[in-house]
Amino acid sequence: MPAVCALCKAHRVLQNSHIIPEFFYKLVYDPSPRRFRVISAIVSEPECYVQKGLREPLLCKDCEQKLGRWENYAKKSFVDGQGLQITQQNATVVLRNLDYKLFKLFLLSLLWRMSVSKLDFFKEVRLGTYEEKIRLALLTDDPLLPHQYACWMIVVLVGGKAYTDWIVEPTVARVGGRHVYSLVIAGILFNFHVGRQPLRPSISSHVLSERGEMTVSVMGLRDIPFLFKAARRLAHALDARRKARSQA
């Protein structure tokens, strides 16, 4: 039955829309059988396997295709590296030749979809009045300015290596007068800064610029306290479930 599309607000048949794009899940899936493991930090909740990324009825076909164009660009450039100049400088990776408009709209669409989602996985992302502002920007293909809803990324190293096969649900924290929504997708920590306060210089120098440049930090898991704590909780839950199975 027709329902209201979250983006254009028209009454139309809704697609089963991904919140996190499918191309990211392809980095997480096991090769055979095609699935990925979901691990809970709650000891009483066993691991399970899922064959498709998180989806829900959200967008009409036209809006799905609109976001799909930005996703296609993000995959080709950010994931596959097509057309990019990539320079590694100590603990950073500098990306050049990004299309500011296309990639910023992709990032905005990811933040917005997490906020409008009704799935429990994204319950921490609630943008309030900013949600409507981003919706209108997406609807009119307006990437906004670099400091608006800026995204700072970190490649997370585990034991000195980068792994693409993990996703961690979003969390929210208040930093420097802004809300920061953070989640790990394919081993990359995405930090979205939402609010009116100016960005700290250490952050503003890393976000996507209108020149199409972005600096991605590289950090060890232990150097990101909230993420390290989350990883320890998962490890504890896994160990507790293993012991329970062995004693059964």
C-alpha positions in Angstrom: 0.0 0.0 0.0 1.2 3.6 -0.7 2.7 5.4 2.3 4.6 8.7 2.8 8.1 8.8 1.4 10.5 10.1 4.1 12.3 12.3 1.6 9.7 13.8 -0.9 6.7 13.4 1.4 4.6 12.1 -1.4 2.2 9.1 -1.0 3.8 6.4 -3.0 4.8 2.7 -2.8 7.9 2.5 -0.6 11.0 0.6 -1.4 12.8 -1.6 1.2 15.5 1.0 1.6 19.0 0.4 3.1 20.0 2.8 5.8 23.7 1.9 5.4 24.3 1.4 1.7 24.6 -2.2 0.5 28.1 -1.7 -0.9 29.5 -1.3 2.6 27.9 -4.6 3.7 29.6 -6.3 0.8 32.9 -5.6 2.7 31.4 -7.3 5.7 29.7 -10.4 4.2 31.4 -13.8 4.5 32.2 -15.1 1.0 30.2 -18.4 1.4 27.5 -18.5 2.5 26.8 -14.8 1.9 26.0 -13.4 5.3 27.5 -11.5 8.2 27.5 -12.1 11.9 25.7 -9.8 14.4 27.3 -9.8 17.8 25.6 -8.3 20.8 27.3 -6.9 23.9 24.3 -8.3 26.0 25.4 -11.7 27.3 21.8 -13.1 27.1 21.5 -12.3 23.3 23.2 -14.9 21.2 25.0 -14.1 17.9 23.0 -14.4 14.8 23.7 -14.3 11.0 22.0 -11.9 8.6 22.0 -12.2 4.8 21.0 -8.6 4.0 22.0 -5.3 5.5 19.5 -3.4 7.6 16.5 -2.2 5.6 13.0 -0.8 6.1 10.2 0.8 4.0 11.4 4.4 3.7 11.8 5.9 0.2 9.8 5.9 -3.0 11.4 4.6 -6.1 12.4 8.0 -7.4 14.0 9.1 -4.2 15.7 5.7 -3.9 17.3 6.3 -7.3 18.2 9.9 -6.3 20.2 8.6 -3.3 21.5 5.8 -5.4 23.4 8.2 -7.7 25.3 9.6 -4.7 25.9 6.0 -3.4 27.3 5.0 -6.7 29.7 7.9 -6.7 30.8 7.1 -3.1 31.5 3.5 -4.0 33.5 4.3 -7.1 35.6 7.1 -5.5 35.8 6.5 -1.7 35.7 2.7 -1.7 37.2 1.7 -5.1 39.5 4.8 -5.3 38.6 5.6 -8.9 39.8 9.1 -9.9 41.3 9.9 -6.5 44.8 11.0 -5.6 45.7 9.3 -2.3 48.6 10.4 -0.2 49.6 8.8 3.1 51.2 11.2 5.6 52.2 9.6 8.9 48.9 9.0 10.8 46.7 10.5 8.0 45.5 9.7 4.5 44.8 12.6 2.3 42.2 12.2 -0.4 42.1 14.6 -3.4 39.8 14.9 -6.5 36.6 14.1 -4.6 33.5 15.7 -6.1 32.4 17.9 -3.2 28.8 18.0 -4.1 28.3 14.3 -4.8 30.2 13.1 -1.8 28.9 15.6 0.7 25.3 14.7 -0.4 26.1 11.1 0.1 27.4 11.8 3.7 24.3 14.0 4.4 22.0 11.2 3.2 23.7 8.7 5.5 23.3 10.9 8.5 19.7 11.8 7.6 18.7 8.1 7.0 20.0 7.1 10.4 17.9 9.8 12.0 14.6 9.0 10.2 15.1 5.2 10.6 12.7 3.4 13.0 15.2 0.5 13.4 16.5 0.0 16.9 20.1 -0.2 15.6 19.9 3.6 14.9 18.0 4.7 18.0 20.8 7.0 19.2 20.6 9.2 16.1 17.9 11.8 16.5 18.6 15.1 14.8 15.5 17.0 15.9 15.0 20.2 13.9 18.2 19.5 11.9 16.6 16.5 10.3 14.2 18.6 8.3 16.9 21.0 7.3 19.0 18.1 5.9 15.9 16.6 4.2 15.3 19.9 2.3 19.0 20.0 1.4 18.9 16.5 -0.1 15.6 17.2 -1.9 17.2 20.3 -3.6 20.6 18.7 -4.2 22.2 21.3 -1.9 25.5 19.9 -0.3 25.6 22.9 2.1 28.9 24.3 3.4 31.8 22.1 4.6 31.2 23.0 8.3 27.5 22.1 8.2 27.0 18.6 9.4 30.6 17.9 8.8 32.0 14.4 8.8 35.4 13.5 10.2 36.6 10.0 9.5 39.1 7.7 11.2 40.5 4.4 9.9 40.6 2.2 13.0 43.5 -0.2 13.4 43.1 -3.4 15.4 46.5 -4.8 16.3 48.1 -2.5 13.8 45.9 -3.7 10.9 42.9 -2.2 9.2 39.9 -4.6 8.9 36.8 -3.9 6.7 34.6 -6.6 8.1 32.9 -4.9 11.1 30.1 -2.4 11.7 29.3 -0.9 15.1 25.9 0.8 15.8 25.9 4.6 16.2 26.4 6.4 19.5 26.1 10.1 20.4 28.2 12.4 22.6 28.4 16.1 23.2 31.7 17.6 22.2 32.5 21.4 22.1 28.8 22.4 22.0 28.0 20.0 19.2 26.4 16.6 19.1 28.7 14.0 17.5 27.1 10.9 16.1 29.7 8.2 15.6 29.5 4.8 14.0 31.9 2.3 12.5 31.2 1.1 8.9 33.6 -1.4 7.3 36.3 -0.5 9.9 36.0 3.3 9.4 34.8 5.5 12.2 32.4 8.2 10.8 31.9 11.2 13.2 29.1 13.6 12.2 29.2 16.9 13.9 25.8 18.6 14.3 25.2 22.0 15.9 25.8 25.7 15.6 29.1 26.0 17.5 32.2 26.4 15.3 34.2 23.2 14.6 37.5 22.8 16.5 40.5 23.6 14.2 41.7 20.0 14.6 38.4 18.8 13.1 37.8 21.5 10.5 41.1 20.7 8.9 40.0 17.1 8.3 36.5 17.5 6.9 35.7 17.5 3.2 36.6 20.8 1.6 34.9 22.5 -1.4 38.2 21.8 -3.3 37.4 18.1 -3.0 40.0 17.3 -0.4 39.6 15.3 2.8 42.1 14.2 5.4 41.3 10.8 7.0 43.0 10.0 10.3 44.5 6.6 11.2 44.3 5.6 14.8 44.6 2.4 16.9 41.5 1.0 18.6 43.0 1.6 22.0 43.4 5.3 21.3 39.6 5.7 20.8 38.3 5.3 24.4 34.6 4.9 23.7 35.2 2.4 20.9 37.7 0.5 22.8 35.3 0.1 25.7 32.6 -1.1 23.3 35.0 -3.7 21.9 35.8 -4.9 25.4 32.1 -5.3 26.2 31.7 -7.4 23.0 34.7 -9.5 23.8 33.4 -10.1 27.4 29.9 -11.1 26.1 31.5 -13.5 23.5 33.6 -15.1 26.2 30.7 -15.4 28.6 28.5 -17.1 25.9 31.3 -19.5 25.1 31.7 -20.5 28.8 27.9 -20.9 29.1 27.8 -23.2 26.0 30.7 -25.3 27.3 29.0 -25.8 30.7 25.6 -26.7 29.1 
